[in-house]
C-alpha cells in the first residue's frame, strides 16, 4: 500500500482559498471532481507546481512531475469543495493515512469556523 506525506503548500493553498471565500459548501463530489481529461488540460495550462497545490498529499517514493506523486485532490482547480475535503478525510481514514486525515479534518474545521 502506498504511503503519503502531507503536502504543506497544498494545505496553505486550501487555507488561502477559504480566506478568499473561493469554495463550494455543497456539491456532488462525484460530479465536480476533476476527470483525467480535466487534469491533463490543467497540467498543460498551469504546470506541475500549480497542479500539486490542489492535492493534500504526496505519494512517498513516486517521482515528481508524475500524476502518481499527487493524491487527495480537494477542489475542481478553481474552488475548494467541502465535499472534496470530506472525501479526502474519509479515504485517508479508511486506509489509515493519519497525517492526511488530520490535515483534511483541520481544513474542514477551518472552513466551518470561517463561516461563523
C-alpha positions in Angstrom: 0.0 0.0 0.0 1.2 3.5 -0.8 2.3 5.8 1.9 1.7 9.6 1.9 3.1 12.8 3.3 1.1 15.9 3.8 1.6 18.4 1.0 2.1 21.6 3.1 1.9 24.0 0.2 -1.5 22.5 -0.7 -2.7 23.0 2.9 -1.6 26.6 2.6 -3.4 27.0 -0.7 -6.6 25.5 0.8 -6.5 28.0 3.6 -5.9 30.8 1.2 -8.9 29.6 -0.9 -11.0 29.5 2.3 -9.9 33.0 3.3 -10.7 34.3 -0.2 -14.1 32.6 0.0 -13.3 30.5 -3.1 -15.2 27.4 -2.0 -18.4 25.5 -2.5 -20.1 24.3 0.6 -22.5 21.9 -1.2 -21.7 19.9 -4.3 -21.8 16.4 -5.5 -18.1 15.5 -5.4 -18.6 12.7 -7.9 -19.8 15.3 -10.4 -17.2 18.0 -9.8 -14.1 16.0 -9.0 -11.6 16.6 -11.9 -11.6 13.9 -14.5 -8.3 12.7 -16.1 -9.0 14.9 -19.1 -9.5 17.9 -16.9 -6.3 17.1 -15.0 -4.4 16.9 -18.3 -5.8 20.2 -19.6 -5.0 21.9 -16.3 -1.4 20.5 -16.3 -0.9 21.7 -19.8 -2.1 25.2 -19.0 -0.8 25.6 -15.4 2.1 23.2 -14.9 3.1 20.8 -12.2 3.6 23.2 -9.3 0.0 24.6 -9.6 -1.3 21.0 -10.1 0.4 19.8 -7.0 -1.1 22.6 -4.9 -4.6 21.1 -5.3 -3.6 17.8 -3.7 -3.3 17.3 0.1 -0.8 14.5 -0.1 2.4 13.5 -1.8 2.9 9.8 -2.6 6.2 8.7 -0.9 8.6 7.2 -3.4 6.8 8.5 -6.5 8.7 10.7 -8.9 8.0 14.4 -9.1 6.1 15.6 -12.1 4.0 12.4 -12.4 0.3 12.2 -11.6 1.1 9.3 -9.2 3.1 11.7 -7.0 0.0 13.8 -6.0 -3.0 12.4 -4.1 -6.2 13.5 -2.4 -7.4 16.3 -4.6 -9.7 18.7 -2.7 -11.1 21.0 -5.4 -12.0 21.5 -9.1 -8.9 23.6 -9.9 -11.0 26.8 -9.4 -12.5 26.3 -6.0 -12.1 24.2 -2.9 -15.1 21.9 -2.3 -16.2 21.0 1.2 -17.2 17.6 -0.1 -13.7 17.2 -1.6 -12.2 17.7 1.8 -14.7 15.2 3.3 -13.7 12.7 0.6 -10.1 13.3 1.4 -10.8 12.7 5.1 -12.9 9.6 4.5 -10.4 8.0 2.2 -7.5 8.8 4.4 -9.3 7.5 7.5 -10.4 4.3 5.6 -6.8 3.5 4.7 -5.2 4.8 8.0 -3.3 7.6 6.4 -3.5 9.5 9.7 -1.5 12.6 8.8 -3.6 13.3 5.7 -6.8 12.6 7.6 -5.8 15.1 10.3 -4.9 17.7 7.6 -8.3 17.3 6.0 -10.1 17.5 9.3 -8.2 20.6 10.3 -9.2 22.2 7.0 -12.8 21.3 7.5 -12.8 22.9 10.9 -11.1 26.0 9.5 -13.7 26.2 6.7 -16.6 25.8 9.1 -15.2 28.4 11.6 -14.6 30.9 8.8 -18.3 30.9 8.1 -19.3 31.7 11.7 
